[in-house]
């Protein structure tokens, strides 16, 4: 199956204390917590924030199933009272590849990593 490398950045204005990410139809190549105090496990995809209720930003590098026009992968945030889910393809279709999820207060930015696919 063809895959596409995608970089995803998530930003919460009011981060939850904990939760877990799921990446159906994608392999996580890397990821890190950029802003905020806490821990993001790349083995279990669990997020534990000691700075809950504050700004949090993290990024993930994914190998998503499908070609650039037909990416099948989604991202889910579970095991929390503020769950959400989005399709990577939906984010890439937005103006400037930015999607705002109003209820959890999350901004998602995605881009295809063309340079890494050379």
C-alpha positions in Angstrom: 0.0 0.0 0.0 1.2 3.5 -0.8 1.9 5.8 2.2 2.3 9.5 2.6 4.5 11.3 5.2 2.5 13.9 7.1 3.5 16.3 9.8 0.7 17.2 12.3 0.8 19.9 15.0 -1.9 20.1 17.6 -2.4 23.1 19.9 -4.7 23.3 22.9 -5.5 26.6 24.6 -6.7 24.6 27.6 -4.9 21.3 27.7 -6.5 18.3 29.6 -4.6 16.6 32.4 -4.4 13.3 30.5 -5.5 11.3 27.5 -4.3 8.9 24.8 -3.9 9.3 21.1 -4.9 6.6 18.5 -3.7 6.7 14.9 -5.7 4.2 12.8 -4.2 3.6 9.4 -1.0 5.5 10.3 2.4 4.7 11.8 3.9 7.2 14.2 7.5 8.0 13.1 8.1 10.6 15.8 6.5 13.1 18.0 7.2 15.5 20.9 5.6 17.9 23.3 6.7 21.4 22.2 4.9 23.7 24.6 3.6 22.8 28.1 4.9 20.7 31.0 4.2 17.0 30.9 5.0 13.7 29.2 4.0 12.3 25.8 4.8 8.6 25.5 5.7 7.5 22.0 5.2 3.9 23.0 1.7 4.1 24.4 0.7 7.5 22.9 -0.4 8.7 26.4 -0.4 12.3 27.3 0.0 13.4 30.9 0.1 17.1 31.6 1.3 18.7 34.8 0.4 22.0 33.3 -3.3 21.1 32.6 -5.5 24.0 31.8 -2.7 25.8 30.0 -1.4 26.1 26.4 -0.1 22.9 25.0 1.4 22.2 21.6 2.7 18.9 20.2 3.7 17.5 16.9 3.7 14.1 15.2 5.3 12.7 12.1 3.1 10.1 10.6 3.4 7.6 7.7 -0.3 7.7 6.7 -1.9 5.1 4.5 -2.9 6.3 1.0 -1.5 8.7 -1.5 -1.7 12.5 -1.0 -5.2 12.8 -2.5 -6.7 9.8 -0.6 -5.2 9.6 2.9 -7.2 7.2 5.0 -5.8 8.0 8.4 -7.5 9.6 11.3 -6.3 10.9 14.7 -8.3 10.2 17.9 -7.8 11.5 21.4 -9.5 9.2 23.9 -9.4 8.3 27.6 -10.3 11.8 28.6 -13.5 13.9 29.2 -12.7 15.9 26.1 -12.4 13.4 23.3 -12.1 14.3 19.6 -11.3 12.8 16.3 -10.4 14.2 12.9 -9.4 13.0 9.5 -6.0 13.9 8.2 -7.4 14.3 4.7 -10.0 16.9 6.1 -7.2 18.9 7.7 -5.2 18.9 4.5 -8.2 20.2 2.5 -8.6 23.3 4.7 -7.2 26.7 3.8 -3.6 26.8 5.0 -4.1 23.2 6.1 -5.5 24.3 9.4 -8.6 22.9 11.2 -10.2 24.3 14.4 -12.1 21.9 16.6 -14.2 24.3 18.7 -15.5 22.0 21.4 -12.1 20.7 22.7 -10.4 24.0 21.8 -7.9 22.4 19.5 -6.2 23.8 16.4 -4.7 21.2 14.0 -2.2 22.0 11.3 -1.0 19.4 8.8 1.3 19.3 5.9 2.6 16.6 3.6 6.4 16.2 4.1 7.4 16.3 0.5 11.1 16.7 1.3 11.3 13.6 3.4 9.6 11.6 0.6 12.3 12.5 -2.0 
